[in-house]
Amino acid sequence: MAVPRQRLLDLLKVQTRIFSTTYNPTGLRLGNKILRQRLRGPSLAAYYPRRTATFRDLKRLYAPGGFEMYEESEEDRLEHLQIMKSRGKGAPKKKKTATESRKKGGKKK
């Protein structure tokens, strides 16, 4: 003996109310499985360490007040670049206009 479809749908409605699930008699893909999962944002944010203040941040913060700061590693880097430029090994100068870049750096055949 077969049970009528309408009676099965009524039973499904009651079942969804009791177990607090979504009523979906046609079986459509609604994404409820994804929406029920816990959020990943807080755990991903906690994975990476908090950002600490860097020397550059402090310099930017106190520069308007007239404080000068000395960063040895930055000074060493600038000195190294100056030495390289004096020997002709530094980075090339940037071109200001499109015509300047076409004069020397065109396509080679």
C-alpha positions as CSV (number, residue, x, y, z in Angstrom):
1,M,0.0,0.0,0.0
2,A,1.5,3.3,-1.1
3,V,1.4,6.4,1.0
4,P,0.1,9.6,-0.8
5,R,2.8,12.2,-1.6
6,Q,1.0,15.0,0.2
7,R,1.0,13.1,3.4
8,L,4.8,12.5,3.1
9,L,5.3,16.2,2.5
10,D,3.3,17.0,5.6
11,L,5.4,14.6,7.6
12,L,8.6,16.2,6.1
13,K,7.3,19.7,7.2
14,V,6.7,18.5,10.8
15,Q,10.1,16.8,10.8
16,T,11.9,20.0,9.7
17,R,10.1,22.0,12.4
18,I,11.0,19.5,15.1
19,F,14.7,19.2,14.1
20,S,15.0,22.8,13.0
21,T,16.2,22.0,9.5
22,T,15.3,23.6,6.2
23,Y,12.2,22.4,4.3
24,N,13.3,21.4,0.9
25,P,11.0,18.9,-0.7
26,T,12.4,19.3,-4.3
27,G,16.0,18.6,-3.1
28,L,17.5,21.8,-4.5
29,R,21.1,22.8,-3.6
30,L,20.6,25.6,-1.1
31,G,24.1,25.8,0.5
32,N,22.8,25.0,4.0
33,K,25.7,22.7,4.6
34,I,28.2,25.6,4.1
35,L,26.1,28.0,6.1
36,R,25.9,25.7,9.1
37,Q,29.7,25.4,9.3
38,R,31.5,27.5,11.9
39,L,33.2,30.6,10.7
40,R,36.9,30.3,9.7
41,G,37.8,34.0,10.0
42,P,38.7,34.2,13.7
43,S,40.8,31.0,13.6
44,L,42.7,32.2,10.5
45,A,43.3,35.7,12.0
46,A,44.6,34.0,15.2
47,Y,47.0,31.9,13.2
48,Y,49.3,34.9,12.2
49,P,51.1,36.8,14.9
50,R,50.0,40.3,15.6
51,R,52.0,43.0,13.8
52,T,54.4,44.8,16.0
53,A,55.7,48.4,15.6
54,T,58.7,48.7,13.3
55,F,61.3,51.4,13.3
56,R,59.7,52.9,10.2
57,D,56.4,53.2,12.1
58,L,58.1,55.0,14.9
59,K,59.9,57.3,12.5
60,R,56.7,58.2,10.7
61,L,54.9,58.8,14.1
62,Y,57.6,61.1,15.6
63,A,59.0,62.9,12.5
64,P,56.4,65.7,12.5
65,G,57.5,66.6,16.1
66,G,61.0,67.3,15.0
67,F,62.6,64.2,16.3
68,E,65.4,62.7,14.2
69,M,66.1,59.0,14.4
70,Y,69.1,57.0,13.3
71,E,68.6,53.6,11.8
72,E,72.0,51.9,11.3
73,S,70.8,49.3,8.8
74,E,69.1,51.9,6.6
75,E,72.2,54.1,6.7
76,D,74.3,51.1,5.7
77,R,72.0,50.3,2.8
78,L,72.0,53.9,1.5
79,E,75.8,54.0,1.8
80,H,76.1,50.8,-0.1
81,L,73.9,52.1,-2.9
82,Q,76.0,55.3,-3.1
83,I,79.2,53.3,-3.5
84,M,77.6,51.1,-6.2
85,K,76.4,54.2,-8.1
86,S,79.8,55.8,-7.9
87,R,81.3,52.7,-9.5
88,G,78.6,52.7,-12.2
89,K,76.9,49.6,-10.9
90,G,73.7,51.2,-9.6
91,A,70.2,51.0,-10.9
92,P,69.6,52.9,-14.1
93,K,67.8,56.2,-14.0
94,K,64.1,56.1,-14.8
95,K,62.9,57.7,-18.0
96,K,60.7,60.8,-17.6
97,T,58.8,60.6,-21.0
98,A,57.9,58.0,-23.5
99,T,60.2,59.5,-26.2
100,E,63.2,59.0,-23.9
101,S,62.4,55.4,-23.3
102,R,62.1,54.8,-27.1
103,K,65.5,56.3,-27.9
104,K,67.7,53.8,-26.1
105,G,65.6,50.9,-25.0
106,G,63.7,50.0,-28.2
107,K,63.2,46.4,-29.5
108,K,66.3,44.6,-30.6
109,K,66.1,42.5,-33.7
